[in-house]
């Protein structure tokens, strides 16, 4: 056997360093979500989906998902699809009547005209 090859094999065994691979939990999964965008990001990471996958489910572009996850306001018309994707509604339910009406309008993605049509009321009445 070649002495150089033999020394090389010996050196490989001596200097062999093994470091066990430990899965690290993402910081986003540890922190409690605050905004609707935070909830969206958290759910996406739990499901191990890409932004483009979520975008297809919600009906927007991947860049829109990125924007929402980074603090941009979610368009009212998209909120029902975001809630459907999340599987829960993180928007707190208010105790007062006016607050609940605004909450319903937001969660359903309605504007005043559509809310008025649903309630059989003039939208201007609701705006006041």
OpenMM code with the backbone's topology and positions (N, CA, C; nanometers):
from openmm import Vec3, app, unit

residues = "UNK UNK UNK UNK UNK UNK UNK UNK UNK UNK UNK UNK UNK UNK UNK UNK UNK UNK UNK UNK UNK UNK UNK UNK UNK UNK UNK UNK UNK UNK UNK UNK UNK UNK UNK UNK UNK UNK UNK UNK UNK UNK UNK UNK UNK UNK UNK UNK UNK UNK UNK UNK UNK UNK UNK UNK UNK UNK UNK UNK UNK UNK UNK UNK UNK UNK UNK UNK UNK UNK UNK UNK UNK UNK UNK UNK UNK UNK UNK UNK UNK UNK UNK UNK UNK UNK UNK UNK UNK UNK UNK UNK UNK UNK UNK UNK UNK UNK UNK UNK UNK UNK UNK UNK UNK UNK UNK UNK UNK UNK UNK UNK UNK UNK UNK UNK UNK UNK UNK UNK UNK UNK UNK UNK UNK UNK UNK UNK".split()
positions = [
    Vec3(0.0848, -0.1182, 0.0000),
    Vec3(0.0000, 0.0000, 0.0000),
    Vec3(0.0886, 0.1236, 0.0000),
    Vec3(0.0446, 0.2235, -0.0670),
    Vec3(0.1196, 0.3474, -0.0811),
    Vec3(0.1201, 0.4219, 0.0543),
    Vec3(0.2375, 0.4610, 0.1066),
    Vec3(0.2434, 0.5280, 0.2365),
    Vec3(0.1719, 0.6636, 0.2362),
    Vec3(0.1711, 0.7312, 0.1233),
    Vec3(0.1052, 0.8625, 0.1168),
    Vec3(-0.0458, 0.8443, 0.1287),
    Vec3(-0.0999, 0.7469, 0.0569),
    Vec3(-0.2425, 0.7199, 0.0628),
    Vec3(-0.2818, 0.6740, 0.2021),
    Vec3(-0.1993, 0.5895, 0.2621),
    Vec3(-0.2254, 0.5389, 0.3956),
    Vec3(-0.2268, 0.6536, 0.4970),
    Vec3(-0.1308, 0.7467, 0.4881),
    Vec3(-0.1266, 0.8627, 0.5790),
    Vec3(-0.2483, 0.9531, 0.5594),
    Vec3(-0.2886, 0.9655, 0.4345),
    Vec3(-0.4035, 1.0503, 0.4049),
    Vec3(-0.5298, 0.9932, 0.4697),
    Vec3(-0.5515, 0.8639, 0.4571),
    Vec3(-0.6685, 0.7985, 0.5167),
    Vec3(-0.6643, 0.8117, 0.6686),
    Vec3(-0.5456, 0.7971, 0.7273),
    Vec3(-0.5290, 0.8098, 0.8717),
    Vec3(-0.5629, 0.9521, 0.9169),
    Vec3(-0.5146, 1.0515, 0.8426),
    Vec3(-0.5396, 1.1919, 0.8762),
    Vec3(-0.6887, 1.2239, 0.8624),
    Vec3(-0.7560, 1.1679, 0.7641),
    Vec3(-0.8989, 1.1902, 0.7455),
    Vec3(-0.9781, 1.1435, 0.8679),
    Vec3(-0.9381, 1.0293, 0.9233),
    Vec3(-1.0082, 0.9766, 1.0401),
    Vec3(-0.9801, 1.0589, 1.1646),
    Vec3(-0.8576, 1.1061, 1.1810),
    Vec3(-0.8203, 1.1836, 1.2997),
    Vec3(-0.8924, 1.3176, 1.3025),
    Vec3(-0.8975, 1.3847, 1.1901),
    Vec3(-0.9526, 1.5200, 1.1839),
    Vec3(-1.0992, 1.5243, 1.1417),
    Vec3(-1.1638, 1.4115, 1.1485),
    Vec3(-1.3045, 1.4044, 1.1108),
    Vec3(-1.3894, 1.4735, 1.2184),
    Vec3(-1.4637, 1.5722, 1.1762),
    Vec3(-1.5497, 1.6465, 1.2677),
    Vec3(-1.6936, 1.6202, 1.2290),
    Vec3(-1.7712, 1.5776, 1.3263),
    Vec3(-1.9132, 1.5540, 1.3012),
    Vec3(-1.9945, 1.6531, 1.3829),
    Vec3(-2.0838, 1.7189, 1.3149),
    Vec3(-2.1759, 1.8090, 1.3841),
    Vec3(-2.3163, 1.7645, 1.3505),
    Vec3(-2.3909, 1.7264, 1.4521),
    Vec3(-2.5281, 1.6809, 1.4241),
    Vec3(-2.6135, 1.7967, 1.3734),
    Vec3(-2.6933, 1.7703, 1.2740),
    Vec3(-2.7809, 1.8713, 1.2161),
    Vec3(-2.9069, 1.8813, 1.3010),
    Vec3(-2.9316, 2.0013, 1.3514),
    Vec3(-3.0513, 2.0244, 1.4302),
    Vec3(-3.1409, 2.1212, 1.3548),
    Vec3(-3.2670, 2.0843, 1.3446),
    Vec3(-3.3616, 2.1721, 1.2771),
    Vec3(-3.3883, 2.2935, 1.3652),
    Vec3(-3.3696, 2.4103, 1.3072),
    Vec3(-3.3935, 2.5331, 1.3818),
    Vec3(-3.5317, 2.5865, 1.3473),
    Vec3(-3.6031, 2.6287, 1.4513),
    Vec3(-3.7370, 2.6834, 1.4317),
    Vec3(-3.7246, 2.8291, 1.3899),
    Vec3(-3.7940, 2.8634, 1.2843),
    Vec3(-3.7915, 2.9998, 1.2328),
    Vec3(-3.8459, 3.0975, 1.3365),
    Vec3(-3.7849, 3.2147, 1.3430),
    Vec3(-3.8274, 3.3184, 1.4373),
    Vec3(-3.9732, 3.3581, 1.4142),
    Vec3(-4.0172, 3.3560, 1.2876),
    Vec3(-4.1550, 3.3918, 1.2554),
    Vec3(-4.2555, 3.2950, 1.3176),
    Vec3(-4.2146, 3.1705, 1.3374),
    Vec3(-4.3054, 3.0716, 1.3940),
    Vec3(-4.3140, 3.0821, 1.5459),
    Vec3(-4.2141, 3.1444, 1.6071),
    Vec3(-4.2119, 3.1585, 1.7527),
    Vec3(-4.2931, 3.2804, 1.7963),
    Vec3(-4.2786, 3.3896, 1.7217),
    Vec3(-4.3460, 3.5144, 1.7580),
    Vec3(-4.4968, 3.5035, 1.7335),
    Vec3(-4.5727, 3.5658, 1.8214),
    Vec3(-4.7186, 3.5675, 1.8069),
    Vec3(-4.7557, 3.6688, 1.6982),
    Vec3(-4.8350, 3.6268, 1.5986),
    Vec3(-4.8748, 3.7200, 1.4928),
    Vec3(-4.9620, 3.8330, 1.5478),
    Vec3(-4.9400, 3.9529, 1.4954),
    Vec3(-5.0159, 4.0698, 1.5403),
    Vec3(-5.1092, 4.1173, 1.4296),
    Vec3(-5.0531, 4.1479, 1.3149),
    Vec3(-5.1333, 4.2002, 1.2040),
    Vec3(-5.1888, 4.0846, 1.1205),
    Vec3(-5.2821, 4.1173, 1.0333),
    Vec3(-5.3371, 4.0169, 0.9422),
    Vec3(-5.2268, 3.9617, 0.8518),
    Vec3(-5.1345, 4.0479, 0.8106),
    Vec3(-5.0196, 4.0042, 0.7307),
    Vec3(-4.9300, 3.9082, 0.8072),
    Vec3(-4.9122, 3.9330, 0.9378),
    Vec3(-4.8338, 3.8418, 1.0233),
    Vec3(-4.9005, 3.7046, 1.0300),
    Vec3(-5.0327, 3.7047, 1.0456),
    Vec3(-5.1069, 3.5786, 1.0499),
    Vec3(-5.0914, 3.5033, 0.9184),
    Vec3(-5.0959, 3.5764, 0.8085),
    Vec3(-5.0815, 3.5164, 0.6761),
    Vec3(-4.9441, 3.4512, 0.6619),
    Vec3(-4.8402, 3.5245, 0.6999),
    Vec3(-4.7032, 3.4725, 0.6903),
    Vec3(-4.6861, 3.3498, 0.7804),
    Vec3(-4.7351, 3.3588, 0.9023),
    Vec3(-4.7231, 3.2483, 0.9974),
    Vec3(-4.7885, 3.1219, 0.9423),
    Vec3(-4.9096, 3.1367, 0.8909),
    Vec3(-4.9829, 3.0210, 0.8364),
    Vec3(-4.9104, 2.9633, 0.7152),
    Vec3(-4.8584, 3.0510, 0.6308),
    Vec3(-4.7856, 3.0063, 0.5109),
    Vec3(-4.6624, 2.9256, 0.5512),
    Vec3(-4.5896, 2.9735, 0.6521),
    Vec3(-4.4694, 2.9036, 0.6966),
    Vec3(-4.5034, 2.7700, 0.7632),
    Vec3(-4.6113, 2.7672, 0.8399),
    Vec3(-4.6539, 2.6419, 0.9031),
    Vec3(-4.6877, 2.5374, 0.7963),
    Vec3(-4.7543, 2.5815, 0.6903),
    Vec3(-4.7930, 2.4910, 0.5818),
    Vec3(-4.6785, 2.4649, 0.4841),
    Vec3(-4.5650, 2.5344, 0.5054),
    Vec3(-4.4467, 2.5221, 0.4190),
    Vec3(-4.4803, 2.5514, 0.2723),
    Vec3(-4.5515, 2.6627, 0.2512),
    Vec3(-4.5886, 2.7046, 0.1167),
    Vec3(-4.5064, 2.8252, 0.0736),
    Vec3(-4.4912, 2.8401, -0.0554),
    Vec3(-4.4293, 2.9596, -0.1118),
    Vec3(-4.5352, 3.0689, -0.1239),
    Vec3(-4.4890, 3.1926, -0.1346),
    Vec3(-4.5824, 3.3038, -0.1510),
    Vec3(-4.6656, 3.2867, -0.2775),
    Vec3(-4.6050, 3.2330, -0.3823),
    Vec3(-4.6800, 3.2140, -0.5075),
    Vec3(-4.7935, 3.1134, -0.4900),
    Vec3(-4.7731, 3.0121, -0.4040),
    Vec3(-4.8786, 2.9136, -0.3786),
    Vec3(-4.9968, 2.9773, -0.3064),
    Vec3(-4.9656, 3.0611, -0.2076),
    Vec3(-5.0698, 3.1303, -0.1325),
    Vec3(-5.1421, 3.2295, -0.2243),
    Vec3(-5.0662, 3.2970, -0.3080),
    Vec3(-5.1234, 3.3953, -0.4004),
    Vec3(-5.2286, 3.3310, -0.4901),
    Vec3(-5.2001, 3.2120, -0.5378),
    Vec3(-5.2959, 3.1410, -0.6235),
    Vec3(-5.4235, 3.1104, -0.5460),
    Vec3(-5.4098, 3.0671, -0.4210),
    Vec3(-5.5273, 3.0325, -0.3401),
    Vec3(-5.6131, 3.1550, -0.3090),
    Vec3(-5.5462, 3.2691, -0.2881),
    Vec3(-5.6196, 3.3908, -0.2512),
    Vec3(-5.6675, 3.4672, -0.3740),
    Vec3(-5.5984, 3.4506, -0.4858),
    Vec3(-5.6377, 3.5183, -0.6086),
    Vec3(-5.5669, 3.6503, -0.6311),
    Vec3(-5.4405, 3.6588, -0.5870),
    Vec3(-5.3597, 3.7785, -0.6061),
    Vec3(-5.2229, 3.7363, -0.6590),
    Vec3(-5.1306, 3.8315, -0.6706),
    Vec3(-4.9956, 3.7984, -0.7162),
    Vec3(-4.9056, 3.7669, -0.5972),
    Vec3(-4.7940, 3.7007, -0.6244),
    Vec3(-4.6966, 3.6684, -0.5194),
    Vec3(-4.6404, 3.7958, -0.4573),
    Vec3(-4.6217, 3.9000, -0.5381),
    Vec3(-4.5689, 4.0255, -0.4831),
    Vec3(-4.6698, 4.0907, -0.3885),
    Vec3(-4.7981, 4.0690, -0.4127),
    Vec3(-4.9012, 4.1205, -0.3219),
    Vec3(-4.8909, 4.0504, -0.1869),
    Vec3(-4.8688, 3.9194, -0.1878),
    Vec3(-4.8514, 3.8444, -0.0629),
    Vec3(-4.7298, 3.8983, 0.0116),
    Vec3(-4.6204, 3.9209, -0.0598),
    Vec3(-4.4996, 3.9758, 0.0032),
    Vec3(-4.5312, 4.1111, 0.0669),
    Vec3(-4.6018, 4.1959, -0.0060),
    Vec3(-4.6373, 4.3280, 0.0470),
    Vec3(-4.7197, 4.3154, 0.1750),
    Vec3(-4.8186, 4.2295, 0.1740),
    Vec3(-4.9038, 4.2118, 0.2917),
    Vec3(-4.8232, 4.1601, 0.4100),
    Vec3(-4.7332, 4.0664, 0.3834),
    Vec3(-4.6509, 4.0105, 0.4913),
    Vec3(-4.5526, 4.1132, 0.5469),
    Vec3(-4.5275, 4.2184, 0.4727),
    Vec3(-4.4331, 4.3217, 0.5158),
    Vec3(-4.5023, 4.4529, 0.5507),
    Vec3(-4.6279, 4.4438, 0.5920),
    Vec3(-4.6939, 4.5588, 0.6516),
    Vec3(-4.7889, 4.6390, 0.5651),
    Vec3(-4.8037, 4.6056, 0.4382),
    Vec3(-4.8985, 4.6782, 0.3551),
    Vec3(-5.0404, 4.6394, 0.3939),
    Vec3(-5.1332, 4.7295, 0.3724),
    Vec3(-5.2732, 4.7046, 0.4055),
    Vec3(-5.3342, 4.6065, 0.3060),
    Vec3(-5.4078, 4.5106, 0.3591),
    Vec3(-5.4749, 4.4121, 0.2740),
    Vec3(-5.6034, 4.4741, 0.2204),
    Vec3(-5.6219, 4.4642, 0.0903),
    Vec3(-5.7405, 4.5204, 0.0252),
    Vec3(-5.8662, 4.4569, 0.0830),
    Vec3(-5.9666, 4.5389, 0.1085),
    Vec3(-6.0914, 4.4941, 0.1712),
    Vec3(-6.1529, 4.3749, 0.0962),
    Vec3(-6.1518, 4.3791, -0.0349),
    Vec3(-6.2117, 4.2717, -0.1130),
    Vec3(-6.1389, 4.1384, -0.1008),
    Vec3(-6.0131, 4.1407, -0.0559),
    Vec3(-5.9338, 4.0182, -0.0426),
    Vec3(-5.9419, 3.9564, 0.0966),
    Vec3(-5.9916, 4.0316, 0.1933),
    Vec3(-5.9925, 3.9838, 0.3320),
    Vec3(-6.0712, 3.8527, 0.3488),
    Vec3(-6.1881, 3.8355, 0.2848),
    Vec3(-6.2570, 3.7056, 0.3003),
    Vec3(-6.1714, 3.5874, 0.2540),
    Vec3(-6.0972, 3.6039, 0.1438),
    Vec3(-6.0118, 3.4952, 0.0951),
    Vec3(-5.8928, 3.4715, 0.1873),
    Vec3(-5.8412, 3.5773, 0.2484),
    Vec3(-5.7306, 3.5626, 0.3442),
    Vec3(-5.7804, 3.4844, 0.4659),
    Vec3(-5.8977, 3.5197, 0.5160),
    Vec3(-5.9551, 3.4499, 0.6318),
    Vec3(-5.9810, 3.3027, 0.5974),
    Vec3(-6.0290, 3.2776, 0.4768),
    Vec3(-6.0526, 3.1394, 0.4327),
    Vec3(-5.9213, 3.0622, 0.4298),
    Vec3(-5.8142, 3.1251, 0.3789),
    Vec3(-5.6833, 3.0597, 0.3754),
    Vec3(-5.6327, 3.0312, 0.5161),
    Vec3(-5.6504, 3.1278, 0.6068),
    Vec3(-5.6033, 3.1096, 0.7444),
    Vec3(-5.6786, 2.9972, 0.8155),
    Vec3(-5.8065, 2.9842, 0.7854),
    Vec3(-5.8881, 2.8855, 0.8534),
    Vec3(-5.9473, 2.9380, 0.9832),
    Vec3(-5.9258, 3.0647, 1.0095),
    Vec3(-5.9822, 3.1310, 1.1281),
    Vec3(-5.9834, 3.2804, 1.1016),
    Vec3(-6.0570, 3.3531, 1.1843),
    Vec3(-6.0655, 3.4982, 1.1693),
    Vec3(-5.9913, 3.5650, 1.2854),
    Vec3(-5.8748, 3.6260, 1.2592),
    Vec3(-5.7982, 3.6884, 1.3667),
    Vec3(-5.8431, 3.8307, 1.4008),
    Vec3(-5.9403, 3.8834, 1.3265),
    Vec3(-5.9865, 4.0204, 1.3502),
    Vec3(-6.0801, 4.0192, 1.4707),
    Vec3(-6.0464, 4.0940, 1.5767),
    Vec3(-6.1278, 4.0895, 1.6988),
    Vec3(-6.2714, 4.1365, 1.6743),
    Vec3(-6.3626, 4.0699, 1.7410),
    Vec3(-6.5047, 4.1012, 1.7297),
    Vec3(-6.5405, 4.2088, 1.8327),
    Vec3(-6.5862, 4.3278, 1.7871),
    Vec3(-6.6172, 4.4366, 1.8804),
    Vec3(-6.7454, 4.4113, 1.9597),
    Vec3(-6.7576, 4.4818, 2.0695),
    Vec3(-6.8751, 4.4644, 2.1548),
    Vec3(-6.9891, 4.5586, 2.1175),
    Vec3(-6.9568, 4.6760, 2.0635),
    Vec3(-7.0629, 4.7727, 2.0320),
    Vec3(-7.1243, 4.7433, 1.8950),
    Vec3(-7.2468, 4.7863, 1.8764),
    Vec3(-7.3227, 4.7571, 1.7550),
    Vec3(-7.2571, 4.8160, 1.6298),
    Vec3(-7.2154, 4.9403, 1.6369),
    Vec3(-7.1524, 5.0052, 1.5204),
    Vec3(-7.0214, 4.9341, 1.4857),
    Vec3(-6.9467, 4.8977, 1.5883),
    Vec3(-6.8219, 4.8257, 1.5666),
    Vec3(-6.8438, 4.6906, 1.5013),
    Vec3(-6.9500, 4.6211, 1.5440),
    Vec3(-6.9816, 4.4911, 1.4851),
    Vec3(-7.0239, 4.5038, 1.3395),
    Vec3(-7.0954, 4.6106, 1.3077),
    Vec3(-7.1358, 4.6346, 1.1694),
    Vec3(-7.0115, 4.6605, 1.0829),
    Vec3(-6.9188, 4.7425, 1.1343),
    Vec3(-6.7938, 4.7691, 1.0621),
    Vec3(-6.7118, 4.6406, 1.0490),
    Vec3(-6.7102, 4.5586, 1.1549),
    Vec3(-6.6379, 4.4310, 1.1526),
    Vec3(-6.6954, 4.3399, 1.0445),
    Vec3(-6.8277, 4.3288, 1.0412),
    Vec3(-6.8938, 4.2447, 0.9416),
    Vec3(-6.8610, 4.2925, 0.7998),
    Vec3(-6.8677, 4.4224, 0.7814),
    Vec3(-6.8367, 4.4817, 0.6502),
    Vec3(-6.6932, 4.4473, 0.6090),
    Vec3(-6.5999, 4.4575, 0.7033),
    Vec3(-6.4594, 4.4279, 0.6760),
    Vec3(-6.4376, 4.2796, 0.6468),
    Vec3(-6.4904, 4.1934, 0.7324),
    Vec3(-6.4698, 4.0490, 0.7196),
    Vec3(-6.5322, 3.9940, 0.5919),
    Vec3(-6.6434, 4.0516, 0.5509),
    Vec3(-6.7111, 4.0067, 0.4283),
    Vec3(-6.6550, 4.0740, 0.3035),
    Vec3(-6.5673, 4.1741, 0.3222),
    Vec3(-6.5081, 4.2447, 0.2092),
    Vec3(-6.6077, 4.3327, 0.1352),
    Vec3(-6.7019, 4.3893, 0.2086),
    Vec3(-6.8086, 4.4687, 0.1474),
    Vec3(-6.7765, 4.6174, 0.1477),
    Vec3(-6.8256, 4.6874, 0.0458),
    Vec3(-6.8252, 4.8332, 0.0504),
    Vec3(-6.9645, 4.8755, 0.0982),
    Vec3(-6.9849, 5.0059, 0.1152),
    Vec3(-7.1138, 5.0520, 0.1673),
    Vec3(-7.2309, 5.0160, 0.0760),
    Vec3(-7.2101, 5.0208, -0.0546),
    Vec3(-7.3183, 4.9871, -0.1479),
    Vec3(-7.3618, 4.8412, -0.1327),
    Vec3(-7.2657, 4.7514, -0.1238),
    Vec3(-7.2989, 4.6090, -0.1094),
    Vec3(-7.3586, 4.5797, 0.0275),
    Vec3(-7.3065, 4.6460, 0.1306),
    Vec3(-7.3624, 4.6282, 0.2644),
    Vec3(-7.5062, 4.6797, 0.2677),
    Vec3(-7.5283, 4.7953, 0.2056),
    Vec3(-7.6638, 4.8513, 0.1982),
    Vec3(-7.7591, 4.7580, 0.1261),
    Vec3(-7.7128, 4.6996, 0.0175),
    Vec3(-7.7972, 4.6065, -0.0574),
    Vec3(-7.8300, 4.4833, 0.0274),
    Vec3(-7.7300, 4.4348, 0.1034),
    Vec3(-7.7534, 4.3197, 0.1904),
    Vec3(-7.8537, 4.3504, 0.3006),
    Vec3(-7.8462, 4.4735, 0.3523),
    Vec3(-7.9335, 4.5122, 0.4634),
    Vec3(-8.0627, 4.5766, 0.4171),
    Vec3(-8.0752, 4.5948, 0.2846),
    Vec3(-8.1919, 4.6634, 0.2265),
    Vec3(-8.2060, 4.8039, 0.2843),
    Vec3(-8.0915, 4.8728, 0.2864),
    Vec3(-8.0841, 5.0104, 0.3366),
    Vec3(-8.0088, 5.0954, 0.2365),
    Vec3(-8.0339, 5.2262, 0.2445),
    Vec3(-7.9617, 5.3206, 0.1608),
    Vec3(-7.8174, 5.3278, 0.2115),
    Vec3(-7.7164, 5.3115, 0.1221),
    Vec3(-7.5768, 5.3159, 0.1638),
    Vec3(-7.5385, 5.4452, 0.2344),
    Vec3(-7.6031, 5.5566, 0.1982),
    Vec3(-7.5732, 5.6847, 0.2642),
    Vec3(-7.6140, 5.6800, 0.4098),
    Vec3(-7.7250, 5.6129, 0.4381),
    Vec3(-7.7700, 5.5958, 0.5763),
    Vec3(-7.6627, 5.5234, 0.6572),
    Vec3(-7.6066, 5.4199, 0.5993),
    Vec3(-7.5055, 5.3414, 0.6695),
    Vec3(-7.3769, 5.4202, 0.6876),
    Vec3(-7.3451, 5.5030, 0.5911),
    Vec3(-7.2236, 5.5839, 0.6008),
    Vec3(-7.2288, 5.6836, 0.7146),
    Vec3(-7.3473, 5.7353, 0.7419),
    Vec3(-7.3626, 5.8309, 0.8506),
    Vec3(-7.3495, 5.7616, 0.9832),
] * unit.nanometer
topology = app.Topology()
chain = topology.addChain("A")
for resn in residues:
    res = topology.addResidue(resn, chain)
    for name in ("N", "CA", "C"):
        topology.addAtom(name, app.Element.getBySymbol(name[0]), res)
